[in-house]
Amino acid sequence: MTAMTQRPLRVLVTGGAGFIGRHVVAELRARGHRPTVVDRLDHPDDEVPAVRGELDDPDVRDRAVAPELDAIVHLAAETSVLGSIERPALVHRTNVEVTAALLELARERGVGAFVLASTNAVAGPRDGELTEEVALSPMTPYGATKAAGEMILSGYAGAYGMRTPALRLTNVYGPGMHHKDSFIPRLLRAAADGGEVQIYGDGLQRRDLVHVGDVARAFAQAVVDWPSGPVIIGSGCSHTVLDLVEAAREATGLPIGARHVPAKPGEMPAVVVDLTRARERGWEPTVSLTDGVRTAWADFSPAAKS
């Protein structure tokens, strides 16, 4: 089905009022699709149909998964890696049990596609590039819950023919993350407040950061025709944490202070990804790190607060 002949799809976006979700909803609408949202928060656009509530409530799931849906994009999750070490039971309930319940309801109601927001944290430490063929070996409860979600999707694809792509995201950043506690928001808050950031260990850990606009395009493409199974979504460029500090200084024009502290458990020393499969499916990252940090800085800069 070509883009010119593709009919509008009815897509439920869980977590659609969140950081990534808002961008996914906007991208789906821009492509002519009809997204609805289920979230614990209100969606900022009143024109987007929404169900408000917690997905661990069966009534909320029942109201959200309408029988006429074509696809579900499942973004709602507990996403803090360090938080998962402190609260593993909560993360399991949210990321595994809710995903399983939502997937079963989708099967019962004839939803043809279920796209999961997964992570490269499903894989353990590795020398060289991460590919989709790397064995699952998560280092944290968070990674383990996402690996479990991928396995549940695989079972539904095999047994029921449901199309279940799992997008393994690297570190996502961009506009709308001012409430997040990942490293880029910490850097930008430090820039805005004249503070400093903590760098775990020597700061030579390598990370792949992908812009939220590129991620939204990947989800919008995946709901249409991507086959089941994992797909790595990243920038294809890995930077050290020290590089990220320098990129933020360049993007903001401000001298951001940095202080080294002991390393945390569960951190992968390097994330280097292979984007071959995503590129074969017609997706390509487009936003450079410094340009992307500038788009995020707009939410934190003193001008934004005035």
Residue frames relative to the residue before (quaternion, step in Angstrom):
aa qw qx qy qz dx dy dz
M 1.0000 0.0000 0.0000 0.0000 0.00 0.00 0.00
T 0.2942 -0.7788 0.5259 0.1743 3.61 -0.58 1.05
A 0.6718 -0.4917 0.3636 0.4180 3.54 -1.31 0.31
M 0.6548 0.5293 -0.3212 0.4335 3.60 1.08 -0.68
T 0.7674 0.3557 -0.1947 0.4967 3.59 1.04 -0.68
Q 0.4713 0.6998 -0.4362 0.3128 3.59 1.23 -0.20
R 0.3538 -0.7299 0.5399 0.2249 3.57 -0.85 0.90
P 0.5945 -0.5570 0.4199 0.4000 3.60 -1.15 0.44
L 0.2725 -0.7658 0.5650 0.1414 3.56 -0.93 0.90
R 0.3393 -0.6973 0.5934 0.2159 3.54 -1.20 0.67
V 0.0052 0.8380 -0.5360 0.1024 3.55 -0.31 1.32
L 0.2395 -0.7348 0.6183 0.1425 3.55 -0.92 0.98
V 0.1228 -0.7791 0.6126 0.0516 3.58 -0.86 1.00
T 0.2074 -0.7707 0.5902 0.1213 3.58 -0.46 1.18
G 0.7733 0.2119 -0.2012 0.5627 3.56 -0.87 0.91
G 0.3080 0.8187 -0.4452 0.1915 3.56 1.24 0.43
A 0.6490 0.4782 -0.3314 0.4901 3.59 1.26 -0.12
G 0.5490 0.6338 -0.3814 0.3890 3.57 1.29 0.00
F 0.7962 -0.3313 0.2250 0.4535 3.53 -1.37 -0.07
I 0.7493 0.3470 -0.2164 0.5209 3.60 0.60 -1.08
G 0.6330 0.5928 -0.3312 0.3717 3.57 0.94 -0.90
R 0.6428 0.5233 -0.3392 0.4448 3.58 0.92 -0.80
H 0.6649 0.4911 -0.3041 0.4735 3.56 0.99 -0.79
V 0.6330 0.5197 -0.3362 0.4650 3.60 1.02 -0.74
V 0.6449 0.5150 -0.3212 0.4645 3.59 0.93 -0.87
A 0.6665 0.5009 -0.3053 0.4600 3.59 0.91 -0.90
E 0.6572 0.5010 -0.3146 0.4670 3.60 0.99 -0.82
L 0.6405 0.5174 -0.3332 0.4594 3.61 0.94 -0.79
R 0.6641 0.4966 -0.3070 0.4669 3.58 0.93 -0.86
A 0.6380 0.5338 -0.3275 0.4480 3.57 1.00 -0.80
R 0.7015 0.4387 -0.2578 0.4990 3.58 1.16 -0.58
G 0.6156 -0.6044 0.3281 0.3849 3.58 1.25 0.21
H 0.5019 0.6481 -0.4342 0.3734 3.60 1.25 0.16
R 0.4082 -0.7107 0.5302 0.2169 3.56 -1.32 0.24
P 0.0289 -0.8356 0.5486 -0.0010 3.60 0.17 1.24
T 0.1133 -0.7120 0.6829 0.1177 3.49 -1.37 0.51
V 0.3195 -0.7654 0.5427 0.1326 3.55 -1.22 0.54
V 0.0183 -0.7260 0.6830 0.0785 3.52 -1.25 0.57
D 0.1802 0.7748 -0.5699 0.2059 3.55 -0.74 1.12
R 0.5388 -0.5995 0.4827 0.3425 3.54 -1.28 0.41
L 0.7059 0.3949 -0.2277 0.5421 3.57 1.32 -0.36
D 0.5523 -0.5843 0.4707 0.3633 3.57 -1.27 0.36
H 0.4001 -0.6704 0.5613 0.2748 3.55 -1.11 0.68
P 0.5117 -0.6972 0.4036 0.2985 3.61 -0.85 0.90
D 0.6990 0.4281 -0.2661 0.5072 3.61 1.17 -0.44
D 0.3540 -0.7718 0.4937 0.1878 3.56 -0.45 1.23
E 0.6095 0.5682 -0.3613 0.4184 3.60 1.18 -0.34
V 0.6223 0.5203 -0.3424 0.4742 3.58 1.26 -0.24
P 0.3999 -0.7131 0.5135 0.2606 3.64 -0.60 1.05
A 0.0060 0.8288 -0.5554 0.0678 3.57 -0.85 0.96
V 0.1985 -0.7062 0.6655 0.1378 3.49 -1.32 0.61
R 0.1805 -0.7958 0.5690 0.1021 3.58 -0.74 1.01
G 0.4938 0.6394 -0.4908 0.3263 3.55 -0.93 0.94
E 0.5895 -0.5680 0.4518 0.3547 3.53 -1.40 0.04
L 0.4618 -0.7181 0.4507 0.2607 3.57 -0.82 0.95
D 0.5745 0.5562 -0.4133 0.4356 3.61 1.17 -0.08
D 0.5668 0.5503 -0.3778 0.4829 3.59 1.34 0.02
P 0.4252 -0.7279 0.4673 0.2666 3.64 -0.52 1.09
D 0.6245 0.5440 -0.3495 0.4380 3.60 1.05 -0.67
V 0.6317 0.5168 -0.3337 0.4719 3.58 1.03 -0.75
R 0.6476 0.5045 -0.3197 0.4732 3.59 0.93 -0.83
D 0.6459 0.5384 -0.3179 0.4381 3.57 0.96 -0.88
R 0.6944 0.4617 -0.2761 0.4779 3.59 0.98 -0.83
A 0.6823 0.5140 -0.2921 0.4300 3.57 1.07 -0.69
V 0.7359 0.3956 -0.2283 0.4998 3.60 0.92 -0.89
A 0.1066 -0.8184 0.5644 0.0175 3.54 0.10 1.32
P 0.5921 -0.6176 0.3775 0.3543 3.63 -0.99 0.74
E 0.7016 0.4819 -0.2879 0.4389 3.60 1.06 -0.61
L 0.3916 0.7375 -0.4779 0.2726 3.63 1.19 0.12
D 0.3452 -0.7157 0.5694 0.2107 3.55 -1.19 0.67
A 0.8183 -0.0229 0.0841 0.5682 3.58 0.99 -0.82
I 0.2135 -0.7252 0.6361 0.1548 3.51 -1.36 0.40
V 0.1504 -0.7220 0.6670 0.1057 3.54 -1.09 0.84
H 0.1381 -0.8349 0.5316 0.0352 3.56 -0.36 1.25
L 0.0008 0.8197 -0.5676 0.0765 3.52 -0.21 1.40
A 0.5694 0.6316 -0.3883 0.3551 3.59 1.08 -0.67
A 0.2778 0.7493 -0.5484 0.2461 3.58 -0.71 1.08
E 0.4344 -0.5730 0.5972 0.3555 3.48 -1.43 0.08
T 0.1199 -0.8692 0.4797 0.0036 3.57 -0.45 1.21
S 0.5355 0.6359 -0.4202 0.3638 3.62 1.18 -0.11
V 0.3982 -0.7213 0.5178 0.2303 3.57 -0.70 1.09
L 0.7004 0.4454 -0.2741 0.4858 3.57 0.81 -0.97
G 0.6240 0.5376 -0.3390 0.4545 3.59 1.07 -0.69
S 0.6268 0.5415 -0.3444 0.4420 3.59 1.08 -0.65
I 0.6106 0.5349 -0.3509 0.4668 3.59 1.14 -0.54
E 0.6894 0.4659 -0.2686 0.4854 3.58 1.09 -0.73
R 0.8119 0.1598 -0.0417 0.5600 3.61 1.04 -0.79
P 0.0017 -0.8618 0.5072 0.0112 3.62 0.67 1.01
A 0.6416 0.5355 -0.3473 0.4254 3.62 0.96 -0.73
L 0.6369 0.5208 -0.3230 0.4678 3.58 0.99 -0.82
V 0.6694 0.5004 -0.3043 0.4571 3.57 0.90 -0.93
H 0.6306 0.5222 -0.3402 0.4625 3.61 1.02 -0.71
R 0.6539 0.5110 -0.3287 0.4509 3.60 0.86 -0.89
T 0.7183 0.4623 -0.2598 0.4504 3.57 0.83 -0.99
N 0.7872 0.3824 -0.1837 0.4476 3.56 0.77 -1.02
V 0.7470 0.3526 -0.2169 0.5201 3.60 1.12 -0.50
E 0.7335 0.4330 -0.2620 0.4537 3.58 0.60 -1.10
V 0.6718 0.4785 -0.3078 0.4743 3.59 0.90 -0.84
T 0.6281 0.5296 -0.3405 0.4572 3.60 0.98 -0.78
A 0.6618 0.5072 -0.3077 0.4583 3.59 0.92 -0.89
A 0.6687 0.4979 -0.3025 0.4619 3.59 0.94 -0.87
L 0.6595 0.5054 -0.3056 0.4650 3.57 0.99 -0.83
L 0.6477 0.5213 -0.3104 0.4609 3.57 1.00 -0.82
E 0.6528 0.5075 -0.3172 0.4645 3.58 0.96 -0.80
L 0.6454 0.5025 -0.3224 0.4765 3.58 0.99 -0.79
A 0.6166 0.5342 -0.3401 0.4678 3.58 1.05 -0.71
R 0.6425 0.5151 -0.3236 0.4660 3.60 0.99 -0.82
E 0.6657 0.5174 -0.3044 0.4433 3.56 0.87 -0.95
R 0.7691 0.3683 -0.1856 0.4883 3.58 1.02 -0.76
G 0.5724 -0.6715 0.3514 0.3129 3.55 1.21 0.44
V 0.3219 0.7275 -0.5379 0.2789 3.59 1.09 0.63
G 0.3806 -0.8013 0.4216 0.1880 3.57 -0.56 1.15
A 0.8089 0.1672 -0.0612 0.5604 3.59 1.10 -0.62
F 0.0609 -0.7671 0.6387 0.0003 3.55 -1.11 0.82
V 0.0859 -0.8158 0.5718 -0.0050 3.57 -0.41 1.28
L 0.1896 -0.8145 0.5445 0.0642 3.56 -0.59 1.18
A 0.3372 -0.6746 0.6146 0.2311 3.54 -1.15 0.74
S 0.0054 0.7986 -0.5992 0.0573 3.55 -0.36 1.27
T 0.3691 -0.7276 0.5509 0.1759 3.56 -1.28 -0.25
N 0.5170 -0.6202 0.4830 0.3387 3.55 -1.19 0.43
A 0.4812 0.6488 -0.4385 0.3940 3.58 1.29 0.05
V 0.4853 0.6335 -0.4567 0.3932 3.63 1.22 0.02
A 0.6933 0.4113 -0.2617 0.5308 3.57 1.23 -0.43
G 0.4462 -0.6907 0.5028 0.2666 3.55 -1.14 0.58
P 0.7597 -0.3290 0.2565 0.4988 3.58 -1.25 -0.24
R 0.0286 0.8037 -0.5912 0.0612 3.53 -1.01 0.81
D 0.3461 -0.6855 0.5986 0.2281 3.53 -1.08 0.76
G 0.7658 0.2815 -0.2320 0.5296 3.55 -0.64 1.10
E 0.7456 -0.4330 0.2854 0.4185 3.53 -1.34 -0.09
L 0.3981 -0.6586 0.5815 0.2641 3.51 -1.27 0.58
T 0.0407 -0.7613 0.6468 0.0179 3.54 -0.98 0.92
E 0.6626 -0.5037 0.3704 0.4123 3.55 -1.28 0.17
E 0.6465 0.5411 -0.3227 0.4302 3.62 1.19 -0.37
V 0.4612 0.6770 -0.4605 0.3418 3.62 1.22 -0.15
A 0.5184 -0.6542 0.4546 0.3108 3.57 -0.94 0.89
L 0.5064 -0.6372 0.4851 0.3198 3.57 -1.08 0.74
S 0.1978 0.7663 -0.5849 0.1775 3.56 -0.76 1.08
P 0.0124 -0.8574 0.5146 0.0029 3.61 0.67 1.09
M 0.3897 -0.7363 0.5186 0.1927 3.54 -1.18 0.72
T 0.7714 0.2790 -0.1389 0.5548 3.60 1.23 -0.30
P 0.6388 -0.5010 0.3973 0.4278 3.61 -1.20 0.26
Y 0.6084 0.5486 -0.3670 0.4407 3.61 1.00 -0.68
G 0.6798 0.4794 -0.2935 0.4710 3.57 0.81 -0.97
A 0.6390 0.5369 -0.3252 0.4446 3.57 1.03 -0.79
T 0.6600 0.5026 -0.3230 0.4555 3.60 0.96 -0.79
K 0.6573 0.4885 -0.3220 0.4750 3.60 1.01 -0.68
A 0.6076 0.5287 -0.3507 0.4779 3.59 1.09 -0.65
A 0.6366 0.5200 -0.3208 0.4707 3.58 1.01 -0.81
G 0.6375 0.5268 -0.3260 0.4579 3.58 1.00 -0.81
E 0.6410 0.5170 -0.3263 0.4640 3.58 0.96 -0.80
M 0.6646 0.5061 -0.3126 0.4522 3.59 0.95 -0.82
I 0.6248 0.5214 -0.3414 0.4703 3.58 1.03 -0.73
L 0.6438 0.5142 -0.3192 0.4683 3.59 0.95 -0.83
S 0.6377 0.5336 -0.3309 0.4462 3.57 0.96 -0.83
G 0.6466 0.5258 -0.3139 0.4549 3.57 1.01 -0.80
Y 0.6762 0.4774 -0.2958 0.4768 3.58 0.99 -0.79
A 0.6067 0.5328 -0.3580 0.4689 3.58 1.09 -0.60
G 0.7053 0.4757 -0.2686 0.4518 3.57 0.90 -0.93
A 0.7513 0.4224 -0.2275 0.4532 3.58 0.87 -0.94
Y 0.8261 0.2489 -0.0847 0.4985 3.58 0.98 -0.84
G 0.4935 -0.6915 0.4190 0.3204 3.58 1.23 -0.01
M 0.3833 0.7076 -0.5048 0.3124 3.58 1.19 0.35
R 0.3853 -0.7044 0.5433 0.2455 3.59 -1.02 0.77
T 0.0213 0.8530 -0.5119 0.0996 3.59 -0.46 1.21
P 0.0252 -0.7959 0.6047 -0.0139 3.61 0.24 1.19
A 0.1401 -0.7557 0.6336 0.0882 3.57 -1.16 0.69
L 0.2023 -0.8008 0.5561 0.0923 3.57 -0.47 1.21
R 0.2048 -0.7851 0.5775 0.0903 3.56 -0.48 1.25
L 0.1543 -0.8333 0.5292 0.0416 3.53 -0.11 1.35
T 0.3604 -0.6479 0.6140 0.2708 3.51 -1.24 0.57
N 0.7492 -0.3433 0.2587 0.5039 3.64 -1.14 -0.44
V 0.2047 -0.8023 0.5550 0.0795 3.57 -0.55 1.22
Y 0.0543 0.7896 -0.6077 0.0652 3.57 -0.96 0.89
G 0.3572 0.7319 -0.5374 0.2191 3.56 -1.29 0.25
P 0.7696 -0.3412 0.2389 0.4839 3.59 -1.23 -0.23
G 0.7759 0.3735 -0.2655 0.4336 3.55 -1.12 0.69
M 0.6155 0.5632 -0.3556 0.4213 3.60 1.21 0.22
H 0.2822 0.8012 -0.4928 0.1886 3.59 1.16 0.48
H 0.6846 0.4519 -0.2983 0.4880 3.62 1.18 -0.34
K 0.5455 0.6330 -0.4000 0.3764 3.61 1.24 -0.10
D 0.3342 -0.7469 0.5439 0.1861 3.56 -1.29 0.39
S 0.3856 0.6992 -0.5120 0.3165 3.59 1.08 0.59
F 0.7525 -0.4675 0.2239 0.4062 3.57 -1.27 0.29
I 0.6386 0.5259 -0.3492 0.4400 3.63 0.91 -0.77
P 0.6682 0.4644 -0.3340 0.4757 3.68 0.80 -0.75
R 0.6134 0.5345 -0.3627 0.4544 3.60 1.01 -0.67
L 0.6390 0.5240 -0.3189 0.4641 3.57 0.98 -0.85
L 0.7217 0.4533 -0.2624 0.4526 3.57 0.81 -0.97
R 0.6009 0.5205 -0.3647 0.4847 3.60 1.11 -0.52
A 0.6362 0.5203 -0.3272 0.4664 3.58 1.00 -0.79
A 0.6369 0.5188 -0.3287 0.4659 3.58 1.02 -0.78
A 0.6957 0.4861 -0.2807 0.4482 3.58 0.89 -0.93
D 0.7697 0.3783 -0.1805 0.4814 3.58 1.01 -0.84
G 0.4664 -0.6783 0.4477 0.3493 3.58 1.23 -0.13
G 0.4680 0.6888 -0.4289 0.3501 3.57 1.19 0.53
E 0.4554 -0.6518 0.5213 0.3099 3.52 -1.24 -0.58
V 0.3444 -0.7082 0.5700 0.2344 3.54 -1.30 0.28
Q 0.4039 -0.6652 0.5651 0.2738 3.52 -1.28 0.46
I 0.1668 -0.7565 0.6263 0.0868 3.54 -1.02 0.88
Y 0.3369 -0.7580 0.5247 0.1915 3.57 -0.61 1.14
G 0.8361 0.0806 -0.0896 0.5351 3.55 -0.78 1.05
D 0.7959 -0.3207 0.2273 0.4605 3.55 -1.13 -0.69
G 0.4828 -0.6955 0.4209 0.3258 3.59 1.25 -0.14
L 0.5436 0.6300 -0.3925 0.3919 3.56 1.27 0.20
Q 0.3644 0.7023 -0.5146 0.3305 3.59 1.26 0.23
R 0.2760 -0.7773 0.5481 0.1387 3.56 -0.94 0.88
R 0.0640 -0.8093 0.5834 -0.0244 3.53 -0.86 1.04
D 0.2828 -0.7069 0.6207 0.1871 3.53 -1.24 0.62
L 0.0894 -0.7964 0.5979 0.0188 3.57 -0.71 1.11
V 0.0994 -0.7965 0.5960 0.0229 3.56 -0.88 0.98
H 0.4756 -0.6990 0.4633 0.2656 3.56 -0.92 0.96
V 0.5713 -0.6391 0.4000 0.3242 3.55 -1.00 0.88
G 0.5982 0.5578 -0.3694 0.4412 3.60 1.11 -0.50
D 0.6413 0.4983 -0.3145 0.4914 3.56 1.06 -0.75
V 0.6333 0.5315 -0.3241 0.4598 3.59 1.04 -0.79
A 0.6421 0.5279 -0.3263 0.4500 3.58 0.94 -0.85
R 0.6356 0.5186 -0.3312 0.4662 3.59 1.01 -0.76
A 0.6337 0.5355 -0.3375 0.4447 3.58 1.01 -0.77
F 0.6699 0.4809 -0.3090 0.4738 3.61 0.89 -0.84
A 0.6485 0.5210 -0.3247 0.4501 3.59 0.96 -0.82
Q 0.6605 0.4735 -0.3060 0.4958 3.59 1.08 -0.65
A 0.6511 0.5507 -0.3255 0.4084 3.58 0.95 -0.87
V 0.6473 0.5340 -0.3455 0.4201 3.61 0.93 -0.78
V 0.6433 0.5556 -0.3335 0.4077 3.60 1.09 -0.61
D 0.8485 -0.1526 0.1578 0.4814 3.58 0.57 -1.09
W 0.4135 0.6989 -0.5109 0.2821 3.63 1.09 0.20
P 0.4501 -0.7003 0.4793 0.2780 3.61 -0.90 0.84
S 0.6880 -0.4780 0.3563 0.4138 3.54 -1.33 0.22
G 0.6361 0.5448 -0.4060 0.3657 3.50 -1.27 0.47
P 0.6460 -0.5634 0.3623 0.3660 3.55 -1.28 0.31
V 0.0411 -0.7521 0.6573 0.0248 3.53 -1.28 0.65
I 0.3285 -0.7455 0.5463 0.1946 3.59 -0.73 1.04
I 0.0760 -0.7774 0.6243 0.0032 3.55 -0.93 1.05
G 0.2703 0.7448 -0.5639 0.2330 3.56 -0.48 1.23
S 0.6380 -0.5159 0.3923 0.4158 3.55 -1.28 -0.26
G 0.4073 -0.7101 0.4756 0.3221 3.57 1.17 -0.54
C 0.6840 0.3826 -0.2754 0.5567 3.59 1.34 0.14
S 0.1706 -0.7925 0.5793 0.0860 3.58 -0.75 1.03
H 0.1197 -0.7880 0.6036 0.0181 3.54 -0.99 0.96
T 0.4700 -0.6305 0.5205 0.3326 3.57 -1.14 0.54
V 0.6392 -0.5038 0.4036 0.4181 3.56 -1.27 0.33
L 0.6191 0.5331 -0.3422 0.4641 3.59 1.05 -0.68
D 0.6118 0.5370 -0.3399 0.4710 3.59 1.09 -0.69
L 0.6399 0.5324 -0.3288 0.4460 3.59 1.00 -0.81
V 0.6179 0.5335 -0.3423 0.4651 3.56 1.03 -0.77
E 0.6750 0.4874 -0.2978 0.4671 3.59 0.89 -0.89
A 0.6341 0.5242 -0.3354 0.4589 3.61 1.00 -0.75
A 0.6555 0.4990 -0.3122 0.4731 3.59 1.00 -0.78
R 0.6234 0.5222 -0.3422 0.4707 3.59 1.03 -0.71
E 0.6636 0.4974 -0.3049 0.4682 3.57 0.98 -0.81
A 0.6862 0.4977 -0.2916 0.4431 3.58 0.89 -0.92
T 0.7516 0.3890 -0.2092 0.4899 3.59 1.01 -0.80
G 0.3441 -0.7394 0.5030 0.2862 3.57 1.14 -0.59
L 0.6202 0.5450 -0.3278 0.4592 3.57 1.24 0.38
P 0.4603 -0.6859 0.4906 0.2775 3.61 -1.11 0.68
I 0.1233 -0.8225 0.5539 0.0399 3.58 0.00 1.28
G 0.3660 -0.7390 0.5251 0.2102 3.57 -0.77 1.06
A 0.0820 -0.7907 0.6062 0.0268 3.57 -1.15 0.65
R 0.0604 -0.7923 0.6071 0.0014 3.56 -1.02 0.88
H 0.3653 -0.7405 0.5249 0.2064 3.57 -0.84 1.00
V 0.0369 -0.7691 0.6380 -0.0033 3.57 -1.04 0.90
P 0.6832 -0.4844 0.3187 0.4438 3.63 -1.18 0.30
A 0.5721 -0.6081 0.4393 0.3315 3.55 -1.14 0.71
K 0.3978 -0.7044 0.5440 0.2228 3.57 -1.21 0.62
P 0.5206 -0.6224 0.4657 0.3531 3.61 -1.11 0.55
G 0.7715 0.3955 -0.2655 0.4218 3.56 -1.22 0.51
E 0.5526 0.6011 -0.4089 0.4076 3.59 1.22 -0.01
M 0.3757 -0.7050 0.5509 0.2416 3.56 -0.91 0.92
P 0.4898 -0.6881 0.4426 0.3013 3.61 -0.85 0.87
A 0.8087 -0.0064 0.0235 0.5878 3.58 1.09 -0.61
V 0.0925 -0.7508 0.6512 0.0602 3.54 -1.13 0.77
V 0.1052 0.7580 -0.6285 0.1388 3.55 -0.50 1.29
V 0.0909 -0.8540 0.5122 -0.0016 3.58 -0.47 1.17
D 0.3450 -0.6962 0.5995 0.1921 3.50 -1.31 0.58
L 0.2064 -0.8230 0.5237 0.0756 3.59 -0.59 1.16
T 0.2737 0.8110 -0.4916 0.1602 3.59 1.24 0.23
R 0.6890 0.4888 -0.3091 0.4369 3.61 0.78 -0.97
A 0.6526 0.5053 -0.3239 0.4625 3.61 0.91 -0.84
R 0.6583 0.5048 -0.3144 0.4614 3.57 0.97 -0.81
E 0.6206 0.5354 -0.3402 0.4610 3.58 1.06 -0.68
R 0.7017 0.4347 -0.2564 0.5028 3.59 1.19 -0.51
G 0.6435 -0.5958 0.2973 0.3775 3.55 1.25 0.37
W 0.5928 0.5567 -0.3755 0.4446 3.58 1.23 0.33
E 0.0035 0.7881 -0.6141 0.0420 3.55 -1.06 0.81
P 0.4224 -0.6783 0.5221 0.2983 3.65 -0.91 0.78
T 0.1886 -0.8270 0.5264 0.0589 3.58 -1.01 0.79
V 0.7098 0.4700 -0.2515 0.4604 3.63 1.15 -0.49
S 0.3583 -0.7315 0.5402 0.2114 3.59 -0.79 1.02
L 0.6742 -0.5231 0.3382 0.3968 3.57 -1.22 0.48
T 0.7086 0.4527 -0.2928 0.4551 3.61 0.68 -0.99
D 0.6462 0.5017 -0.3265 0.4734 3.61 0.95 -0.79
G 0.6591 0.5144 -0.3103 0.4525 3.57 1.00 -0.80
V 0.6394 0.5123 -0.3287 0.4699 3.59 1.00 -0.78
R 0.6104 0.5451 -0.3554 0.4516 3.58 1.06 -0.66
T 0.6474 0.5072 -0.3356 0.4593 3.61 0.97 -0.74
A 0.6611 0.4894 -0.3063 0.4792 3.59 1.07 -0.68
W 0.6071 0.5899 -0.3470 0.4039 3.58 1.05 -0.78
A 0.5591 0.6300 -0.3871 0.3751 3.59 1.09 -0.60
D 0.6694 0.4963 -0.2992 0.4648 3.61 1.13 -0.58
F 0.7401 0.4322 -0.2065 0.4721 3.58 1.17 -0.56
S 0.5629 0.6531 -0.3876 0.3261 3.58 1.10 -0.68
P 0.6389 -0.5370 0.3756 0.4029 3.60 -1.12 0.55
A 0.6054 0.5618 -0.3617 0.4325 3.60 1.07 -0.64
A 0.6498 0.5236 -0.3178 0.4501 3.59 1.08 -0.75
K 0.6797 0.4968 -0.2841 0.4588 3.57 1.14 -0.65
S 0.6353 0.5585 -0.3311 0.4182 3.60 1.17 -0.49
